[in-house]
Amino acid sequence: MKHGLRNLFLALALALVIAAPQPGLARQSGTRGRDTVTITREEYDRLKQYELLDEVRQYIDSYYYQVPDDQALMDGAIQGLLGGLGDAYSFYYPEETWRKMQEDDEGKYAGIGVQMLGDPDNGSVTITRVFRDTPAQEAGLRKGDVFYKVEDIEVTTATLTDAVNTMRGVPGERVHVEVVRNGEVIAFDLIKANIVVNRVDYRMLDDGVGYILLYEFAGGSSEAVVEAFNALKAQGMRSLILDLRDNPGGWVRDAEEIGDFLMDDKLLYYIEDRSGNRQDYRTDPGLDPTPVILLVNDHSASASEILAAGLQDHKRATIMGVNTFGKGVIQYVIALSDGKTGFQLTYAQYFSPLGRKVHGEGIAPDIEVEMPEELLTHLFEVGDLADPQLAAAYEEAKKQ
């Protein structure tokens, strides 16, 4: 009896293998009279590369046990293509994510109210800023917390887009978040709310020292910096501390515009593509000569490093703090032809005016000032001189 059952199961298994469909068979009937299209050999060879992808698609269309979602298949295929680059900074924006990315630039969205930075080396995602008067702050999330899970998504740089989408949505929605803090997993249940992001905070310190805290290069940040600068000048500012700590970067154009304001017709940075083609970016003529201290830390990245490196090489600013993050590559953000989706693609590496490589190395400060370990996750009030790094910058600014 056992041998009989075994032979029956074997026969069924063979039947499944023998009956497996060949790709395209379901589409071979009724082909006469179809329209034909003539393409060039070059175009044919390009499309031929995707033959296996189309083969899989034919299997899905003909034999998958449910009607497939065409858009979901396309989203997955595009993300898979970009994922094959192995580059944490090149990825796809499906329709909803594309819309939310534009909301980010406007600084208004519904969510929990955190800023984060992904590490491409180990895939971790760390909170670098908790916005004030937000669900995240009220729940007790802190700067320095490392995301572990958002709902059932294990958060890495590869899943960050999905995690962000889950934390966004409609005010009043609940979202479950787990973070790692001091080696312990801590869970939070948060209620999403409307978030309004301020790009800049500023205040006048004593002795004519002005202080501008720039959170990110996005949504009119360069105009906000200039506005804050002029307000501080009107209050008698004689030297400036520009704080780029925990600033993950953003739009390079904003860094260029701030560089225009602080430097006079100088090379700010240059880029090189994979073929070694070089493109220089110079600042416009004219500048304000106010002495500048630039504060940075290990979460100052991308556009922050472009500005820091340019000002440092030309001795226009004194860089203080600790070595920066080391994101020395630049991405295009490209809208696709449907008008609803897009993608981000790394296209070049950038270098300081003196040719220093930034990617993977970062910018070393002129004056190193470590933050005491017990204060690494502390949220200081804007301009609070109990902040040891800011206090050191303040003393240096008074000398200038």
PyMOL commands that set and color helices and strands:
alter all, ss='L'
color gray80, all
select helices_A, chain A and resi 2-18+25-27+41-48+51-63+70-83+95-106+135-139+160-167+221-234+252-262+303-313+373-375+388-399
alter helices_A, ss='H'
color red, helices_A
select strands_A, chain A and resi 91-93+108-111+114-118+125-130+146-150+153-154+174-181+184-191+193-196+200-204+209-214+239-243+267-272+278-282+292-296+317-321+329-335+342-351+367-368
alter strands_A, ss='S'
color yellow, strands_A
deselect
rebuild
show_as cartoon
